[in-house]
Amino acid sequence: MLDDCTAIILAGGESRRMGRDKAHVVLGEQTLLQHVIAVMQPLFSEVILSVREPRPGINLPQVYDDKTIAGPLAGVVAGLAESHTKWAFLVACDMPFLQTEMIEKLGEYRGEFQAVVPVVQGHPQPLAAFYAVSILGVIRAHLANGEKNSLRAVLEKLSVRYVDESELFDDTMTQQNFVDLDTPQDVNAAVDNRVVRATC
């Protein structure tokens, strides 16, 4: 277990490409959100669900988007503000294939960095990455200055360890870890066990 880290599951997005709330999309016998929770709970000492509105029936602490922030960083700020550990692992609720071993391996690269971000097929994966909780001040200052409301823009201000997939994967770890299910077609492909592209 990663005792110095809180898992923050981001489940407050608008799910426009899916056409309905991603968190409730069923894959197999569980929703996408349930899949992610099942991976996070045995691994992290604290698991927080960051949402726009309350999600009944979920037995986790829930934090709500900072209403003073309009955009994707609202849920990140809310989650970091309620974390009681030095580190946080940010993860989107539509990434049901993450593996414990991959997360643990990624965590080994933290050191003195402010963020540890995997890179898959040349694309950084900021929503399956470790962040020092202390970056909350950096994000707030970034937003106060009217700068771009995106996690990628914030990364440009941090000391980041980008971890290439070649540094993570072995025979049991595949690029499927980083697949996100954005559309109904992605979900159908996952159900059919077809290869789905990694998030970009």
N, C-alpha and C positions, 0 to 999 in steps of 0.2 A: 504493500500500500504506500502511496505517496502522501505521507503525513503533512508535508509542507506545502500542499497544493490543493486548491479548490477547483472542482470541475464546474464550469458555467455553461449550461446548455442554453443556446439561444433559440427561442421558440416564439418570437414575436413578429416575424416577418409577414409580409402581405401575401406571399405565395402566389403572385400573379401568374407566373408561367404554369403552375400546377392547376390553377383554376379553383382551388379549394385549399383549406388549411392543411399544409404539409404534415404537421405533427400528427394528424389523425388518419393519414393515409396508411392502409394496412398492407404489410408485406409479410406473407406467411401467416402466422398466428398472432402477430403483434403489430402495433402501429410503429411508424418510424421513430416516434419519440420514445416508445417503450424499448425499442432495440437499443437506442443510444443510452438510455438510463441503465439498462442491464449491463452495459460495458463499463459505465462510469462508476457505479456504486461500489463494486468490490475493490476498485483501484484507488479512489480518492477519499480522504478523510471527511470531505465536505462536498456536497453536490447541490448546486443552486440552479433553479430554472428561471431564466430571464424571459419575461413575457410582456405583452402589451396589455392584456386583460387577464384576470384570474382564470386558471385552468382547473376546474373541479376534478376530483378523483385522482389527482397526482399527489402522492405522499412524499413531497419534497418541499423545502422552503422555496417560495416564489417571490421574486422581486419584479418590480414593474418599471417599464421604460420611464426614464427621466422626461417628464412632460415639457421641460424647458428645451429639450433637444429634439429636433425633427430630423429623422434620418437613421441610418444603420448603426451609428455609434451610441444611440440612446440605450439599447439593451446592454451593450458592453460596459458603459459607464455605470449603469444600475447594478450589474453583476459584480464588477470590481469594487464598488463602494460597499457592498455587503460581504465581501470575502474576509475571512479571518486568518488567512494564511499568507505566506510570503509570495507564493506563486499562484497563478490561475491557468487552467487549461480551457481555452475557449473552443467550443465545438458547436456546429450547427445541428439542428434536430433532424436534418435530412441526410445524415451520413451514417447509415445503419451497419456498415461493414468494417468499422474501425476495430482493430484487434488490440487487446491488452499489451501484447508483446511489443507492438509497434510504438504505442504510447510510452511505454517504459523506456524503450530504446531512445526515443526522441528526447525524453526527459534527461537523459544522461549528458546531453550537450549544453545544459543550462549554464553552468559555470557562473561567470560574472556578467553575462549578457542580460539585456532587458527583455529579449524575446528570442524564442527558438521556433523557427518556421520551416516546415518541410517544403521541398521543391519537387514536384512530380511532373515529368515530361516537360520540364522547363518552366513550369508555372508554380509560383509560391501558393501555399495553402494556408492563408491567415486564419481560417475558421476551423483549423484542427491543429492548434499551435499553443505553445506555452508563452505566458507573459508575466513579468514581474508585476505584482499588484501596485507597486509604487509608480507605475506609468500612468495611473489615474490622473495625477496632476498634469502630466504632459498632454493627455487627451483633452482635459478641460481647458488648458491654455490654448491648445490648437484650435478648439472650437470657438473660444472667446475672441480669437484673432480673426474669425470669419473664414478660416481655411477649409479645404475640402472635407466634407463629412464622410470619410471612408477610412477603414482600418489600414488599407494599403498606404494612404497618405500619411497616417500616423507612423507607420513603420519607417518612413524616411527620416524620422526624427529620433529613432531609437538605435541602440546598439543591438544589432540582430545577428544571430547565428543562423544562417540559412543552411539547412541540412538536405543535401541531395538524396534522391531515392536510393542511389547506390550505397549510401552510408546507413541505410535503414533496412533494406529488404534482404531477406535470405529465402530459403526454400519455403518458409511458412508465411512470409510476408509479401504480399503482392500489391500492385497498384490499386486493386479493388478497395483497399483501406480508404482511399480518398475519393471514392465515387460519391457524388451527391445526386440525389434524385429530385431534379428540378421540374420535370414534366411527367404527364401520364405515360409518355413513351418510355421514359427512363425507368419508371416503375414496372411497366410491362416487360422491358428487357431484363430487369433484375429477376422478376418472377420466372422468366423463361431461361434463366441462368446464362443469358448472353452477356458478352463483354460490354460494359458501359464505360464511357469515357470518364476520366478523372475531372474533377471540377477545375475550371480555369479562372 
